[in-house]
């Protein structure tokens, strides 16, 4: 398959040139894997080659999984998309909005004008933000002495809202509360719930919040890009005994595992012989749930962690439960109405229901939205669509 050779060449060149440390990419139709490749090294400080079963911190790619778990509970009537979430999570009964700071630098807070719903949490319209894209929240967290979200400490969630619920899209800690809601109504820890209801049924044997000995042996090192553009490994590990399991970004996993999840979405809730979500639920998750609101550019407030994020600036982007939805065809060939998102360390996926194709590409590089990583993702995706077009059908299979 010509496109396979082209993708291999692109990713190998990127790794060989040191533009990216190492990469694993997998693409699939609903029924089979149509591409997989691994290039470069797990750790630039060591000799271990990247392999297709290498384990990555998938960060915010956790979000769609957590929301899928919550949607199982919506199906069962144990959670509601539009009831006030404060009924399930008392901490969210009376949220406060940060209005700014007074002359002494103290925060000015006021009660929110509306209650928060699960739908708003899943679509990043509840009013919460991430401080890495919101300078006011950086200042608030410093003033209040709050730990960063990556600490997985409960105090990290004690931030005010940046805007009133339902009034704007802003990317934030929302899905961590979705994870808390799952725990509240099931009485299970999030890791146990997801394992029992998604990972085991789908055959995702390498995905979890805690690294086992086998995963640790295959773990990919985190790398940071310096001011000169050079990459170097850095110490990084998600808290292994967290106060809360981070439904918004705590999972480790493999590309092969994640493609099983995205194939389940392509197959309307079915994977590995198990129906984990109803077809109509998956249909609902893939729709725009933010109405006239739009996803906006995310401007970096903590430059070492993230670059500015402005994906497909010429395309209007909506949000489903909980995916970015591109409303027009992308330059790479992704159909209008496709779903996608990413993880902070430059991990990316997309799901194209119209063409029946999905792809996952994993790297471990900070800051997020790295130019070289985005180029690798775009080249991989272009290659997959070139193969589909050459095959002359909806699917390459």
C-alpha positions, -999 to +999 in steps of 0.1 A: +000+000+000+017+032-013+004+054+015+020+031+041+054+036+026+048+074+025+037+075+061+067+053+072+091+076+054+077+108+069+076+095+105+110+078+102+126+110+088+111+131+116+125+107+142+159+103+125+163+140+122+156+145+159+125+166+151+105+142+173+120+117+197+098+087+189+063+081+176+036+054+173+008+058+148-022+035+142-052+039+119-082+016+115-115+012+098-144+000+119-133-036+113-095-037+111-063-019+116-051-004+082-018+011+093+005+009+123+041+020+127+066+029+154+097+050+148+125+066+168+132+059+205+112+057+237+139+078+254+165+099+237+188+092+266+187+054+260+188+029+231+154+013+234+136+016+201+099+027+200+076-003+196+039-004+187+031-015+223+050+014+239+031+030+268+024+068+267+007+093+291-023+101+269-033+131+290-065+147+277-073+118+254-086+105+288-115+129+285-135+110+258-131+078+278-144+094+310-173+109+292-182+076+276-182+061+311-206+088+322-228+084+292-233+047+303-247+061+335-269+086+316-283+057+297-292+040+330-308+071+344-282+074+372-268+107+358-286+134+339-272+157+312-292+187+323-301+184+359-279+206+382-247+186+388-246+200+423-272+174+433-245+148+427-214+169+435-222+192+465-189+211+459-206+225+427-238+236+443-229+273+445-200+281+421-182+315+422-170+334+392-137+352+392-143+388+381-108+400+384-085+414+412-088+445+434-061+471+440-044+449+466-043+420+442-070+400+460-095+381+438-130+395+433-156+367+433-193+367+427-220+339+427-225+323+392-257+333+375-267+297+367-262+262+379-237+238+363-249+208+343-232+176+332-236+186+296-218+218+303-190+200+320-186+176+290-186+205+265-163+229+284-190+254+288-194+252+325-171+281+331-141+262+344-107+268+328-071+255+328-047+280+342-022+272+315-045+291+291-058+316+316-035+341+332-061+352+358-064+317+370-026+314+373-027+344+396-057+331+415-040+297+422-008+314+434-028+337+457-049+308+471-020+284+473-037+258+452-017+229+437-017+224+400-042+200+384-014+175+375-009+169+413-042+150+414-049+166+447-085+175+455-075+211+464-065+216+427-102+215+418-111+244+442-109+271+416-136+295+407-152+297+373-138+320+346-172+327+332-209+320+339-221+285+331-234+281+295-220+315+283-188+305+265-165+277+255-133+275+275-111+244+279-107+234+315-109+210+344-145+201+337-140+164+329-123+158+363-157+166+378-173+142+353-150+115+368-161+126+403-197+123+393-192+087+381-176+080+415-205+097+434-233+077+417-215+043+415-196+042+448-166+030+428-132+046+422-129+059+386-102+035+377-123+005+388-154+018+370-136+024+337-118-009+339-150-029+345-172-010+321-149+001+292-113-013+293-121-050+300-151-051+276-131-034+248-099-054+254-079-023+264-054-043+285-027-016+287-047+014+298-050+027+333-041+054+358-015+033+375+015+018+358+021-019+363+055-036+359+048-046+323+037-010+313+067+005+331+090-016+310+075-001+279+070+034+291+080+063+269+100+091+285+087+127+285+108+151+264+110+189+265+119+211+235+143+238+245+145+273+232+170+261+206+145+235+194+165+206+207+147+178+226+159+163+259+143+137+282+128+152+314+116+135+346+078+131+345+053+108+360+016+111+369+010+106+406+006+069+412-013+072+444-035+102+436-061+118+459-084+115+429-082+098+395-079+125+370-108+119+345-096+148+325-060+136+319-047+108+341-045+078+319-015+059+305-021+037+275-010+024+241-020+034+206-034-001+200-056+003+231-069+037+221-077+027+186-100+001+202-119+029+219-121+051+188-132+021+167-160+016+193-172+051+185-170+044+148-190+012+154-218+030+173-209+017+207-197-018+198-162-032+203-145-065+210-179-082+207-194-060+234-220-032+231-207-008+257-229+022+246-262+023+228-259+034+191-282+064+198-259+074+227-229+075+205-249+094+179-257+120+205-221+122+216-210+131+181-234+160+177-228+197+185-238+204+221-227+240+223-253+256+200-241+290+187-210+290+208-177+281+191-144+267+202-119+295+204-081+299+202-063+288+234-036+314+243-007+301+263-004+315+298+023+289+309+046+287+279+068+258+290+038+236+291+018+246+260+021+267+229-009+287+216-035+263+203-053+273+172-063+241+153-078+247+118-082+285+123-103+288+091-128+262+102-156+267+128-152+242+155-180+229+178-180+205+207-197+172+213-197+149+244-166+153+246-149+158+212-139+187+191-161+187+159-147+202+127-176+216+107-158+216+073-134+193+055-098+197+067-068+201+045-057+166+054-090+152+041-110+147+073-147+149+066-169+176+080-185+164+112-154+145+123-144+142+159-109+147+173-089+157+203-055+155+219-033+152+250-009+177+264+023+158+256+014+158+218-008+128+215-036+131+190-066+112+175-094+117+150-126+098+142-142+103+108-177+085+108-184+096+072-153+078+058-153+051+084-118+057+095-100+067+127-063+073+136-042+077+167-006+092+168+013+094+201+045+113+210+058+125+244+069+161+239+062+193+258+051+220+252+017+210+236+008+218+200+045+214+190+050+224+154+070+193+145+045+170+162+016+187+145+034+182+111+039+145+119+002+142+127-009+160+096+014+140+074+002+107+089-035+117+084-029+129+048-013+095+041-043+076+055-067+096+033-045+092+003-047+055+008-085+056+012-088+077-020-065+053-039-086+024-028-116+042-043-139+034-015-153+047+017-128+025+036-094+012+029-104-022+041 
